Amino acid sequence: MDFIIAVFLVVCSTLLTLAVQRRSPDVNNQNNIIKKSLKNKVSSKKLKKHSNEFNKKEILKIDDNVYVAIGYGLANSIMIVGDTGVIIIDTLESVEVAREVKAAFSEISSKPIVGIVLTHFHADHSSGTQAFLDDAENDIDIYAHETFPKYFSQVMDVRSKITFKRAVRQFGTEIPDDVKENAGIGLNLKLDGSSTTSYIFPTKTFKDKMDICLAGVDLELIHAPGETNDQIIVWYKAKEILFPADNIYKAFPNLYAIRGCMHRDTLQWVAALDIMIKLKPEILVPQHTRPLHGGETILDTLVSYRDAIQYVHDQTVRFMNKGLTAQEIADIVELPPHLINHPYLIEYYGTVEWSVKAVYHGYIGWFSGRPADLHPMPRTQEAALYLELAGGPERVLEAAEKAAASSNFQWALQLTDLILDAGQQTEEDIGFAKDLRSTALVELAGTEVSAPGMNWYLTEDLVMKGLKIVPSQRAMSQRIMKGSVRSLFDLLTCMLDAEATENTILNTLFKFTDSDTAIAVTIRRGIAIVNDKQEDIDLIKPDITVTTTETVWRQIVAKEKSALAAAATGSIKVEPGIAKLAEFFANFDLSQD
């Protein structure tokens, strides 16, 4: 029974709760090789220099009452001091990091917090909120866009482990600090197995604009979707200070995040920058990287940023209409001379190449237009046929070795992938291919200006060497205890073993006595349907009925309580018998890979 319920723990990890459970001993042996390889690489030096934006903890005084904390976490946190209290804009990625910033802010002003503004739902901006609420004598309102709860819940209720594993790669959370340069828009995402994530929703939301006055400070909150759809900017008109959230930072924008994300509407992002340009700020305080001063400098930066995004969009569409594929367009589109070297458009974070592909797929989708791509053969079969065409794995390995020796590391990587993907080679061939692949990954990391790209290469090498990317028990327990109970059942829909349940029809009802709620899970011939609407539940005749409390259920799922012990004490009851609950969970895919 307890083994089966552990199914929940396989997937209860969120997009940015990147606390990895364990590291293989073999991983550390690679660190010196990586450091030696990266030491003299031009791109690595360039990225290291970029670390000067955020590589030390400091509180910058922006105006007589405005302060920004830089270098504590991946993002910045801002404090505005009013007559009778302070306002906080964004709360960082964990309670621990937020507490450190709160303490630093308290040395500047001992006035109480009277309001918190969350610019968007990303964890590095919203997961430390609890720290700023601790010890508050009065209720503190939290302001955000009306769609914040929707997107925040999607992060909490994410149904796939893939986003977790990919985010670990993008942010390089498992790369040792003395090896990794930075995360592109901040030094590190500071989350590990000891981090505490707070899941706190806003108390006040709005649609387009909201004017607020807190402690004598007048602020305008403006919906300006860009990096996220719920993105808001904060305009402090009296001081001509603009807080642009993540719609601009000192790096080419992440028009697409390689960890995987919903489509980011580039023209929507352009429109957000148009809003900011019209405000004519004299001071710009982004949520990542350092503030910018001077109206003319800020105007040039905003216009350049805006035009670069539109340029990538427009030229992608131009060549789409000429019939080129996403890769073909990515090969030819680059920023024009007057933008390519702008300090706010260096590809430390996003890249033009990845952005082109995102625009293409946003409009057209996955299909290239080539007939061969309609029904491509499985990768293992394709790889095996390429090996046969090349004259066997030995010939391919020779070519890969030659490519690496001549510094053609991309070709070496692609050739070794063929060997490994075919999956039919000798252990000796596979070992040699992995050695060559490791060399290629580390060398390619040294040529990558984008921090996410570098982190991905290096993490992939660590994974190949034995790193296991598994969420920590503590991170999963936090997610289980703080998220909605309904979300725990929603996870099951994408875990149903469709083949095994092709002819299964089963209704299971979960009743929670402490909340007087119920959730029904219906398995119907290869799909699972979760329903918590009472009018629908009343129409269901359950085959299995589970009665317990939300508290006990969370404790069981989080492994804080044994399901069998709970059944023995009567805190969970199953009709017609507890064995039926195990039978229910047996319909779901328990594999952890």
MIKOL-482907 format. One line per 10 residues: number of its first residue (from 0); their letters; for each residue x, z, y of C-alpha. Coordinates in nm, 4 decimals, decimal comma, padded with zeros to 6 digits. Each point is the difference from the previous one (the first is absolute). Layout:
// MIKOL-482907
NUM = A = X:Z:Y ~ ...
***
This chain:
// MIKOL-482907
0 = MDFIIAVFLV = 00,0000:00,0000:00,0000 ~ 00,2702:00,1014:00,2529 ~ 00,2075:-00,3018:-00,0961 ~ -00,2929:-00,2303:00,0699 ~ -00,0830:00,1522:00,3359 ~ 00,3626:-00,0599:00,0980 ~ -00,1154:-00,3574:00,0570 ~ -00,0830:00,1058:00,3530 ~ 00,3532:00,1185:00,0630 ~ 00,1371:-00,3425:-00,0818
10 = VCSTLLTLAV = -00,1532:-00,1483:00,3113 ~ -00,0611:00,2824:00,2470 ~ 00,2785:-00,1124:00,2341 ~ -00,0553:-00,1386:00,3477 ~ 00,1606:-00,2835:00,1843 ~ 00,2419:00,2194:00,1898 ~ 00,0147:00,3153:-00,2092 ~ 00,3382:-00,1069:-00,1277 ~ 00,1140:00,3068:-00,1884 ~ 00,1750:-00,1267:-00,3136
20 = QRRSPDVNNQ = 00,0070:00,2314:-00,2952 ~ 00,3433:-00,0556:-00,1481 ~ 00,3211:-00,1983:00,0216 ~ 00,2051:-00,1321:-00,2885 ~ 00,3537:00,1426:-00,0164 ~ 00,1315:-00,3575:-00,0115 ~ -00,1303:-00,0706:00,3501 ~ 00,2608:00,2087:00,1796 ~ 00,2852:-00,1880:-00,1678 ~ -00,0985:-00,3097:00,1965
30 = NNIIKKSLKN = 00,0202:00,1577:00,3452 ~ 00,3732:-00,0467:00,0588 ~ -00,0215:-00,3634:-00,1073 ~ -00,2840:-00,0607:00,2460 ~ 00,1763:00,1748:00,2890 ~ 00,3196:-00,1936:-00,0611 ~ -00,1857:-00,3295:-00,0139 ~ -00,2020:00,0626:00,3177 ~ 00,2861:00,1459:00,2027 ~ 00,1287:-00,3181:00,1620
40 = KVSSKKLKKH = -00,3139:-00,2138:-00,0030 ~ -00,1001:-00,1321:00,3430 ~ -00,3725:00,0450:-00,0622 ~ 00,0512:00,3533:-00,1264 ~ 00,2007:00,0861:00,3128 ~ -00,2740:-00,1482:00,2170 ~ -00,2651:00,2098:-00,1716 ~ 00,2213:00,3091:00,0236 ~ 00,0306:-00,0543:00,3762 ~ -00,3791:-00,0164:00,0198
50 = SNEFNKKEIL = -00,0035:00,3576:-00,1344 ~ 00,1087:00,1137:00,3466 ~ -00,3663:-00,0379:00,0979 ~ -00,1003:00,2990:-00,2099 ~ 00,2919:00,1558:-00,1886 ~ -00,0091:00,3379:00,1706 ~ -00,2772:00,2467:00,0614 ~ -00,0794:00,0223:00,3682 ~ -00,2820:00,0700:00,2415 ~ 00,0083:-00,2484:00,2875
60 = KIDDNVYVAI = -00,1591:00,0890:00,3304 ~ -00,1915:-00,3082:00,1135 ~ -00,1632:00,1461:00,3096 ~ -00,0476:00,3476:00,1400 ~ -00,2651:00,0696:-00,2655 ~ 00,0573:-00,2593:-00,2750 ~ 00,2388:00,0460:-00,2926 ~ 00,0722:-00,2033:-00,3128 ~ 00,1568:00,1283:-00,3218 ~ 00,2315:-00,2584:-00,1565
70 = GYGLANSIMI = 00,1985:00,0204:-00,3240 ~ -00,1988:00,2744:-00,1699 ~ -00,2001:-00,2347:-00,2215 ~ -00,0575:-00,3715:-00,0435 ~ -00,2258:-00,0117:00,3078 ~ 00,0014:00,1733:00,3380 ~ -00,2299:00,2787:00,1127 ~ -00,0949:00,0435:00,3644 ~ -00,0983:00,3058:00,2039 ~ -00,1794:-00,0180:00,3345
80 = VGDTGVIIID = -00,0096:00,3300:00,1859 ~ -00,3190:00,0661:00,1979 ~ -00,1128:00,2837:00,2238 ~ -00,1251:00,2267:-00,2765 ~ 00,1249:-00,1596:-00,3195 ~ 00,1846:-00,2861:-00,1666 ~ -00,1098:-00,3224:-00,1655 ~ 00,1744:-00,1348:-00,3111 ~ 00,0087:-00,3706:-00,0814 ~ 00,0711:-00,0598:-00,3717
90 = TLESVEVARE = 00,1031:00,2623:-00,2521 ~ 00,2731:-00,1571:-00,2205 ~ 00,0197:-00,0356:-00,3783 ~ -00,0092:00,3551:-00,1316 ~ -00,0919:00,3522:00,0989 ~ 00,3645:00,1074:-00,0289 ~ 00,1276:-00,2653:00,2433 ~ -00,2916:00,0650:00,2356 ~ 00,0731:00,3733:00,0064 ~ 00,3560:-00,0722:00,1059
100 = VKAAFSEISS = -00,1243:-00,2168:00,2869 ~ -00,2658:00,2546:00,0943 ~ 00,2695:00,2682:00,0257 ~ 00,2123:-00,2255:00,2211 ~ -00,2984:-00,0758:00,2222 ~ -00,0805:00,3726:00,0221 ~ 00,3394:00,0643:00,1575 ~ -00,1047:-00,2306:00,2831 ~ -00,3557:00,1255:00,0408 ~ -00,1739:00,2981:-00,1533
110 = KPIVGIVLTH = -00,3423:-00,1275:00,1061 ~ -00,2500:-00,0465:-00,2840 ~ -00,0799:-00,3383:-00,1501 ~ -00,3317:-00,1213:00,1409 ~ -00,0237:-00,3398:-00,1689 ~ 00,1646:-00,2320:-00,2516 ~ -00,0106:-00,3795:00,0168 ~ 00,0707:-00,2002:-00,3172 ~ 00,0891:-00,3582:00,0862 ~ -00,0708:-00,1269:-00,3530
120 = FHADHSSGTQ = -00,0317:00,1012:-00,3622 ~ 00,3545:-00,0638:-00,1281 ~ 00,1426:00,3134:-00,1577 ~ 00,3065:00,0172:00,2245 ~ -00,2400:00,0477:00,2935 ~ -00,2712:00,2184:-00,1492 ~ 00,1118:00,2070:-00,2984 ~ 00,1515:00,2944:00,1874 ~ -00,3161:00,0910:00,1923 ~ -00,0469:00,3379:-00,1693
130 = AFLDDAENDI = 00,3222:00,1301:00,1548 ~ -00,1397:-00,0462:00,3498 ~ -00,3252:00,1745:-00,0967 ~ 00,1696:00,3069:-00,1476 ~ -00,0449:00,3188:00,2030 ~ -00,2409:-00,1691:00,2410 ~ -00,2324:00,2525:00,1645 ~ -00,2653:-00,2619:00,0754 ~ -00,1196:-00,3162:-00,1712 ~ 00,2121:-00,3022:00,0869
140 = DIYAHETFPK = -00,1639:-00,3389:00,0278 ~ 00,1732:-00,2921:-00,1708 ~ -00,0573:-00,3432:00,1528 ~ 00,0243:-00,3348:-00,1808 ~ -00,1769:-00,3325:-00,0352 ~ -00,3307:-00,0056:-00,1856 ~ 00,1552:-00,1974:-00,2876 ~ 00,2800:00,2545:-00,0503 ~ -00,1921:00,1933:-00,2691 ~ -00,0633:-00,3204:-00,1956
150 = YFSQVMDVRS = 00,3640:-00,1055:-00,0130 ~ 00,1307:00,3547:-00,0375 ~ -00,2271:00,0421:-00,3026 ~ 00,1260:-00,3249:-00,1491 ~ 00,3530:00,1363:00,0093 ~ -00,1126:00,3252:-00,1588 ~ -00,2115:-00,1780:-00,2574 ~ 00,2381:-00,2841:-00,0828 ~ -00,0683:-00,1225:-00,3515 ~ 00,3291:-00,1526:-00,1011
160 = KITFKRAVRQ = 00,3446:00,1387:-00,0709 ~ 00,1508:-00,3274:00,1139 ~ -00,0220:00,0853:00,3699 ~ 00,1788:00,3285:-00,0647 ~ 00,2823:-00,1672:-00,1900 ~ 00,0367:-00,2743:00,2590 ~ -00,0008:00,2430:00,2928 ~ 00,2824:00,1968:-00,1627 ~ 00,1971:-00,3248:-00,0023 ~ -00,0827:-00,1014:00,3575
170 = FGTEIPDDVK = 00,0854:00,3348:00,1560 ~ 00,2927:00,0658:-00,2347 ~ -00,1087:00,3575:-00,0556 ~ 00,2200:00,0270:-00,3102 ~ 00,3114:-00,1487:00,1587 ~ 00,2403:00,2817:00,0934 ~ 00,0272:00,0600:00,3751 ~ 00,3727:-00,0735:00,0006 ~ -00,0711:-00,3447:-00,1491 ~ -00,3151:-00,1069:00,1833
180 = ENAGIGLNLK = 00,0250:-00,1146:00,3612 ~ -00,3548:00,0682:00,1219 ~ -00,3637:-00,1015:-00,0465 ~ -00,0070:-00,2563:00,2820 ~ -00,2282:00,1908:00,2374 ~ 00,1294:00,3488:-00,0731 ~ 00,2847:00,1634:-00,1845 ~ -00,1872:00,1096:-00,3110 ~ -00,3466:00,0646:-00,1314 ~ 00,0432:00,3711:-00,0649
190 = LDGSSTTSYI = -00,2170:00,0628:-00,3023 ~ 00,1116:00,1525:-00,3267 ~ -00,1320:00,2227:-00,2740 ~ -00,0002:00,3015:00,2329 ~ -00,1942:-00,1692:00,2827 ~ -00,3526:00,1008:00,0938 ~ -00,2454:-00,2695:00,1057 ~ -00,3070:00,0977:00,2008 ~ -00,3179:-00,2013:-00,0426 ~ -00,1888:00,0707:00,3212
200 = FPTKTFKDKM = -00,2576:-00,2302:00,1569 ~ -00,0731:-00,0441:00,3714 ~ -00,2768:00,1991:00,1653 ~ -00,0656:-00,2517:00,2789 ~ 00,0010:-00,3771:-00,0399 ~ -00,0889:-00,3013:00,2136 ~ -00,0513:-00,3763:-00,0253 ~ 00,1635:-00,1841:00,2913 ~ 00,1160:00,2503:00,2608 ~ -00,0170:00,3713:00,0630
210 = DICLAGVDLE = 00,0971:00,1921:00,3121 ~ 00,1059:00,3553:-00,0658 ~ 00,1068:00,2811:00,2286 ~ 00,1904:00,2813:-00,1646 ~ 00,1670:00,2825:00,1914 ~ -00,0312:-00,2055:00,3180 ~ 00,1635:-00,3089:-00,1533 ~ -00,2045:-00,3214:00,0094 ~ 00,0740:-00,2456:-00,2811 ~ -00,1608:-00,3267:-00,1019
220 = LIHAPGETND = -00,0140:-00,0730:-00,3733 ~ -00,0296:-00,3736:-00,0647 ~ -00,0678:-00,1706:-00,3312 ~ 00,2777:-00,2593:-00,0338 ~ 00,0216:-00,1128:-00,3646 ~ 00,3361:-00,1428:-00,0965 ~ 00,2171:00,1482:-00,2727 ~ -00,3182:00,1671:-00,1253 ~ -00,3646:-00,0656:00,0718 ~ -00,0584:00,3546:00,1251
230 = QIIVWYKAKE = 00,2967:-00,0038:00,2405 ~ -00,0575:00,1586:00,3389 ~ 00,2241:00,0098:00,3047 ~ 00,0049:00,2841:00,2520 ~ 00,0146:-00,0718:00,3727 ~ 00,1089:00,2781:00,2370 ~ -00,1028:-00,1777:00,3183 ~ 00,1041:00,2696:00,2465 ~ 00,3592:-00,0284:-00,1173 ~ -00,0156:-00,3709:-00,1008
240 = ILFPADNIYK = 00,1201:00,0976:-00,3470 ~ -00,1157:-00,1995:-00,3019 ~ 00,0168:00,1270:-00,3563 ~ -00,0361:-00,3279:-00,1996 ~ -00,0102:00,1510:-00,3485 ~ 00,1513:-00,2405:-00,2563 ~ -00,0925:-00,3178:00,1841 ~ 00,3571:-00,0179:00,1266 ~ 00,3315:00,1589:-00,0965 ~ 00,3623:-00,1097:00,0306
250 = AFPNLYAIRG = -00,0003:-00,2349:-00,2997 ~ -00,1790:-00,3164:-00,1015 ~ -00,3520:00,1116:-00,0943 ~ -00,1143:00,0519:-00,3542 ~ -00,2603:-00,2761:00,0067 ~ 00,0171:00,0478:-00,3750 ~ 00,1311:00,3084:-00,1812 ~ 00,1880:-00,0878:-00,3199 ~ -00,1367:00,3160:-00,1618 ~ -00,3336:-00,1826:00,0042
260 = CMHRDTLQWV = -00,2768:00,0406:00,2541 ~ -00,3292:-00,1437:00,1144 ~ 00,0285:-00,3188:00,2035 ~ 00,1131:00,0748:00,3554 ~ -00,1760:-00,2273:00,2465 ~ 00,2792:-00,1362:00,2210 ~ -00,2308:-00,1310:00,2718 ~ -00,1651:00,3413:00,0141 ~ 00,3465:00,1485:00,0507 ~ 00,0649:-00,2509:00,2809
270 = AALDIMIKLK = -00,3259:00,1084:00,1663 ~ 00,1122:00,3640:-00,0168 ~ 00,3208:-00,0882:00,1814 ~ -00,2017:-00,1878:00,2628 ~ -00,1897:00,3226:00,0664 ~ 00,3269:00,1869:00,0445 ~ 00,1451:-00,2658:00,2299 ~ -00,3013:00,0242:00,2317 ~ 00,0498:00,3745:00,0367 ~ 00,3442:-00,0600:00,1618
280 = PEILVPQHTR = 00,1643:00,3218:-00,1225 ~ 00,3109:00,1379:00,1651 ~ 00,0950:00,2001:-00,3098 ~ -00,0534:-00,1076:-00,3630 ~ 00,0194:00,2663:-00,2722 ~ -00,0347:-00,1576:-00,3468 ~ -00,0736:00,2046:-00,3095 ~ 00,3263:-00,1339:-00,1458 ~ 00,3396:-00,0499:00,1707 ~ 00,0800:00,1069:00,3548
290 = PLHGGETILD = -00,1982:-00,0140:00,3257 ~ 00,0396:-00,2852:00,2453 ~ 00,0011:00,0421:00,3793 ~ -00,0618:-00,2397:00,2884 ~ -00,2995:-00,2238:00,0559 ~ 00,1915:-00,3291:-00,0015 ~ 00,1944:00,0855:-00,3155 ~ -00,3149:00,1150:-00,1760 ~ -00,1916:-00,3111:00,1058 ~ 00,2749:-00,2259:-00,1325
300 = TLVSYRDAIQ = 00,0064:00,1938:-00,3288 ~ -00,3763:-00,0017:-00,0495 ~ -00,0302:-00,3693:00,0846 ~ 00,2905:-00,0919:-00,2288 ~ -00,1439:00,2061:-00,2861 ~ -00,3405:-00,1531:00,0506 ~ 00,1313:-00,3553:00,0206 ~ 00,2154:00,0422:-00,3097 ~ -00,3021:00,1013:-00,2067 ~ -00,2094:-00,2893:00,1293
310 = YVHDQTVRFM = 00,2905:-00,2393:-00,0520 ~ 00,0281:00,0932:-00,3682 ~ -00,3754:-00,0309:-00,0437 ~ -00,0344:-00,3328:00,1784 ~ 00,2973:-00,1704:-00,1612 ~ -00,1092:00,1164:-00,3448 ~ -00,3447:-00,1511:00,0554 ~ 00,1581:-00,3153:00,1423 ~ 00,1978:-00,0636:-00,3161 ~ -00,2850:00,1138:-00,2256
320 = NKGLTAQEIA = -00,1996:-00,2841:00,1471 ~ 00,2828:-00,2361:-00,0878 ~ -00,0365:00,1023:-00,3652 ~ 00,3126:00,2152:-00,0371 ~ 00,0023:00,2979:-00,2359 ~ 00,0613:00,3581:00,1110 ~ 00,3618:-00,0082:-00,1167 ~ 00,0640:-00,3360:00,1634 ~ -00,1322:00,1305:00,3302 ~ 00,1992:00,3224:-00,0315
330 = DIVELPPHLI = 00,3127:-00,2108:-00,0466 ~ -00,0406:-00,1772:00,3352 ~ -00,1743:00,2363:00,2427 ~ 00,2225:00,2214:00,2087 ~ -00,0404:00,1521:00,3432 ~ 00,0925:-00,2212:00,2966 ~ 00,3344:00,0592:00,1792 ~ -00,1490:00,2071:00,2832 ~ -00,1520:00,2487:-00,2494 ~ 00,2251:00,0042:-00,3045
340 = NHPYLIEYYG = 00,2559:00,2403:00,1472 ~ -00,2387:00,2205:00,1949 ~ 00,0902:00,3637:-00,0816 ~ -00,3602:00,0762:-00,0973 ~ -00,0191:-00,2961:-00,2386 ~ 00,3012:00,0572:-00,2250 ~ -00,1205:00,0024:-00,3618 ~ 00,0778:00,3650:-00,0707 ~ -00,3481:00,0517:-00,1444 ~ -00,2199:-00,3070:-00,0456
350 = TVEWSVKAVY = 00,1360:-00,3535:-00,0248 ~ -00,1198:-00,3408:00,1152 ~ 00,0229:-00,1300:-00,3586 ~ -00,2302:00,2677:-00,1423 ~ -00,2353:-00,0342:00,2979 ~ -00,0382:-00,3748:-00,0516 ~ -00,1039:00,0572:-00,3598 ~ -00,2470:00,2705:00,1075 ~ -00,1656:-00,2301:00,2542 ~ -00,0156:-00,2796:-00,2586
360 = HGYIGWFSGR = -00,1563:00,2178:-00,2679 ~ -00,2336:00,1589:00,2533 ~ -00,1541:-00,3403:00,0681 ~ 00,0397:-00,1857:-00,3282 ~ 00,0668:00,2538:-00,2744 ~ 00,2330:-00,0196:-00,2981 ~ -00,0390:-00,3688:-00,0957 ~ 00,2807:-00,2224:00,1268 ~ -00,1989:-00,3199:-00,0392 ~ 00,2292:-00,1276:-00,2738
370 = PADLHPMPRT = -00,1846:-00,0820:-00,3233 ~ 00,2732:00,1639:-00,2074 ~ -00,0919:00,3314:00,1610 ~ -00,3629:-00,0111:-00,1104 ~ 00,0723:00,1241:-00,3532 ~ 00,3722:00,0834:-00,0220 ~ 00,1367:00,1066:-00,3361 ~ 00,0828:00,3680:-00,0599 ~ 00,3312:00,1061:00,1526 ~ 00,1567:00,0915:-00,3352
380 = QEAALYLELA = -00,0820:-00,3447:-00,1400 ~ 00,1227:-00,1747:00,3136 ~ 00,3258:00,1982:-00,0021 ~ 00,0596:-00,0771:-00,3682 ~ -00,0520:-00,3723:00,0591 ~ 00,2398:00,0027:00,2955 ~ 00,2603:00,1682:-00,2201 ~ -00,0537:-00,2674:-00,2647 ~ 00,0269:-00,2737:00,2622 ~ 00,3235:00,1501:00,1310
390 = GGPERVLEAA = 00,1552:00,0004:-00,3454 ~ -00,0590:00,3635:-00,0920 ~ 00,0533:00,3448:00,1507 ~ 00,3782:-00,0265:-00,0191 ~ -00,0007:-00,3010:00,2327 ~ -00,2310:00,1786:00,2424 ~ 00,2159:00,3124:-00,0029 ~ 00,3086:-00,2110:00,0645 ~ -00,1769:-00,1602:00,2960 ~ -00,1079:00,3415:00,1283
400 = EKAAASSNFQ = 00,3537:00,1336:-00,0294 ~ 00,1331:-00,3039:00,1824 ~ -00,2648:00,0407:00,2723 ~ 00,0934:00,3648:00,0524 ~ 00,3705:-00,0882:00,0101 ~ -00,0704:-00,2554:00,2740 ~ -00,2193:00,2488:00,1929 ~ -00,3212:-00,1901:-00,0733 ~ -00,1741:00,3249:-00,0806 ~ -00,3539:-00,1278:00,0448
410 = WALQLTDLIL = 00,0560:-00,2606:-00,2716 ~ 00,1678:00,2610:-00,2204 ~ -00,3037:00,2241:00,0418 ~ -00,2433:-00,2758:-00,0901 ~ 00,2008:-00,1026:-00,3054 ~ 00,0292:00,3551:-00,1321 ~ -00,3739:00,0454:00,0531 ~ -00,0499:-00,2966:-00,2350 ~ 00,2011:00,1744:-00,2703 ~ -00,1859:00,3283:00,0387
420 = DAGQQTEEDI = -00,3453:-00,1556:00,0368 ~ 00,0365:-00,2084:-00,3142 ~ 00,0397:00,3238:-00,1924 ~ 00,1462:-00,1570:-00,3135 ~ 00,3731:00,0419:00,0524 ~ 00,2580:00,2159:-00,1733 ~ 00,0764:00,3460:00,1334 ~ 00,3423:-00,1277:00,0989 ~ -00,1493:-00,2856:00,2050 ~ -00,2527:00,2330:00,1619
430 = GFAKDLRSTA = 00,2725:00,2512:00,0879 ~ 00,2155:-00,2710:00,1557 ~ -00,2990:-00,1372:00,1912 ~ -00,0795:00,3460:00,1355 ~ 00,3596:00,0491:00,1174 ~ -00,0089:-00,3323:00,1835 ~ -00,3446:00,0783:00,1383 ~ 00,1227:00,3359:00,1277 ~ 00,2851:-00,1686:00,1821 ~ -00,2377:-00,2553:00,1510
440 = LVELAGTEVS = -00,2470:00,2663:00,1164 ~ 00,2639:00,2124:00,1697 ~ 00,1668:-00,2986:00,1631 ~ -00,3319:-00,1385:00,1233 ~ -00,0793:00,3440:00,1437 ~ 00,3152:-00,0329:00,2068 ~ -00,1242:-00,3236:00,1556 ~ -00,3473:00,1351:00,0815 ~ -00,0709:00,1018:00,3612 ~ -00,3493:00,1232:-00,0814
450 = APGMNWYLTE = 00,0100:00,3618:-00,1153 ~ -00,2965:-00,0488:-00,2371 ~ 00,1787:-00,2974:-00,1549 ~ 00,3254:00,1888:-00,0433 ~ -00,1834:00,3009:-00,1408 ~ -00,1862:-00,2210:-00,2465 ~ 00,3185:-00,1584:-00,1363 ~ 00,1731:00,3360:-00,0392 ~ -00,2983:00,1775:-00,1539 ~ -00,0504:-00,2844:-00,2466
460 = DLVMKGLKIV = 00,3615:00,0470:-00,1062 ~ -00,0589:00,3738:-00,0473 ~ -00,3113:-00,0704:-00,2073 ~ 00,1953:-00,2375:-00,2197 ~ 00,2598:00,2762:-00,0415 ~ -00,2623:00,2495:-00,1144 ~ -00,1877:00,1388:00,3012 ~ -00,3565:00,0914:-00,0958 ~ -00,2475:-00,0309:00,2874 ~ -00,2591:00,2588:-00,0948
470 = PSQRAMSQRI = -00,2045:00,2054:00,2491 ~ 00,0909:00,3682:00,0129 ~ -00,2427:00,2496:-00,1486 ~ -00,0253:00,1809:00,3343 ~ -00,0904:-00,3160:00,1903 ~ -00,2662:-00,0873:-00,2540 ~ -00,1449:00,3513:00,0045 ~ -00,0311:-00,0137:00,3801 ~ -00,1833:-00,3295:-00,0251 ~ -00,2364:00,1343:-00,2670
480 = MKGSVRSLFD = -00,0775:00,3232:00,1823 ~ -00,0541:-00,1604:00,3430 ~ -00,1681:-00,3323:-00,0789 ~ -00,3682:-00,0360:-00,0766 ~ -00,1161:00,0605:-00,3566 ~ -00,1751:-00,3369:00,0128 ~ 00,3361:-00,1685:00,0588 ~ 00,1373:00,1435:-00,3243 ~ -00,2723:-00,1833:-00,1881 ~ 00,0438:-00,3185:00,2038
490 = LLTCMLDAEA = 00,3519:-00,0143:-00,1408 ~ -00,1474:-00,0534:-00,3454 ~ -00,1661:-00,3325:00,0805 ~ 00,3326:-00,1820:00,0055 ~ 00,1251:00,1747:-00,3120 ~ -00,2738:-00,0956:-00,2441 ~ 00,1242:-00,1664:-00,3166 ~ -00,2187:-00,3095:00,0325 ~ 00,0829:-00,1396:-00,3441 ~ -00,0776:00,3261:-00,1804
500 = TENTILNTLF = -00,3294:00,0461:00,1874 ~ -00,1253:-00,3574:-00,0241 ~ -00,3069:00,1164:-00,1939 ~ -00,0201:00,3557:00,1337 ~ -00,2875:00,1360:00,2055 ~ 00,0471:00,3686:00,0836 ~ -00,1412:00,2255:00,2741 ~ 00,1852:00,3192:00,0871 ~ -00,1320:00,2432:00,2584 ~ 00,2202:00,2559:00,1765
510 = KFTDSDTAIA = -00,1868:00,2862:00,1703 ~ 00,1808:00,2228:00,2504 ~ -00,1846:00,3254:00,0514 ~ 00,2002:00,1279:00,3000 ~ -00,0813:-00,3051:00,2119 ~ -00,3352:-00,0769:-00,1613 ~ 00,1098:-00,3613:-00,0481 ~ 00,0269:-00,2372:-00,2925 ~ 00,2019:-00,3079:-00,0858 ~ -00,0942:-00,2502:-00,2690
520 = VTIRRGIAIV = 00,2489:-00,2285:-00,1710 ~ -00,1525:-00,2908:-00,1861 ~ 00,2103:-00,2116:-00,2334 ~ -00,1727:-00,3325:-00,0417 ~ 00,1717:-00,2629:-00,2101 ~ 00,3431:-00,0059:00,1595 ~ -00,0705:00,1542:00,3406 ~ -00,0403:00,3551:00,1248 ~ -00,2474:00,0867:00,2741 ~ 00,0211:00,3248:00,1987
530 = NDKQEDIDLI = -00,3146:00,1194:00,1745 ~ -00,0683:00,3151:00,2018 ~ -00,3382:-00,0940:00,1492 ~ -00,2609:00,2379:-00,1324 ~ -00,2785:-00,2600:-00,0039 ~ 00,2110:-00,2181:-00,2296 ~ 00,1195:00,2894:-00,2144 ~ -00,3608:00,1043:-00,0645 ~ -00,0567:-00,3346:-00,1726 ~ 00,2944:00,0447:-00,2374
540 = KPDITVTTTE = -00,0445:00,1484:-00,3455 ~ 00,3391:00,1603:-00,0711 ~ 00,1650:-00,0185:-00,3401 ~ 00,2435:00,2715:00,1080 ~ -00,0595:00,2728:00,2595 ~ 00,2886:00,2037:00,1435 ~ -00,0834:00,3094:00,2050 ~ 00,2698:00,1783:00,1974 ~ 00,1081:00,0663:00,3597 ~ 00,2039:-00,2209:00,2309
550 = TVWRQIVAKE = 00,2589:00,2770:00,0166 ~ 00,0402:00,0225:-00,3764 ~ 00,0042:-00,3777:-00,0375 ~ 00,2775:-00,0334:00,2596 ~ 00,1971:00,2749:-00,1734 ~ -00,0330:-00,1770:-00,3345 ~ 00,1020:-00,3375:00,1385 ~ 00,2930:00,1571:00,1869 ~ 00,1072:00,1757:-00,3225 ~ -00,0477:00,3413:00,1585
560 = KSALAAAATG = -00,2586:00,0888:-00,2644 ~ -00,0378:-00,1020:-00,3641 ~ -00,3170:-00,1944:-00,0756 ~ -00,0253:00,1667:-00,3400 ~ 00,0397:00,3441:00,1569 ~ -00,2639:-00,0886:00,2582 ~ -00,2360:-00,1046:-00,2790 ~ 00,0686:00,3229:-00,1893 ~ -00,0943:00,2100:00,3040 ~ -00,3043:-00,2121:00,0788
570 = SIKVEPGIAK = 00,1287:-00,1249:00,3356 ~ -00,0419:-00,3535:-00,1329 ~ -00,2816:-00,0980:-00,2352 ~ -00,0464:-00,3309:-00,1778 ~ -00,3123:-00,1188:-00,1751 ~ -00,0133:-00,0917:-00,2880 ~ 00,3522:00,1466:-00,0422 ~ 00,3413:00,0051:00,1642 ~ 00,1347:-00,2549:-00,2476 ~ -00,2290:-00,2540:00,1667
580 = LAEFFANFDL = 00,1881:00,0374:00,3279 ~ 00,3253:-00,0884:-00,1726 ~ -00,1821:-00,2953:-00,1537 ~ -00,1098:-00,1090:00,3497 ~ 00,3547:00,0063:00,1401 ~ 00,1299:-00,1892:-00,3026 ~ -00,1650:-00,3092:00,1494 ~ 00,2583:-00,0060:00,2808 ~ 00,3532:-00,1371:00,0026 ~ 00,2404:00,2956:-00,0092
590 = SQD = 00,3237:-00,1968:00,0125 ~ 00,2410:00,1106:00,2703 ~ 00,1996:-00,3221:00,0349
***
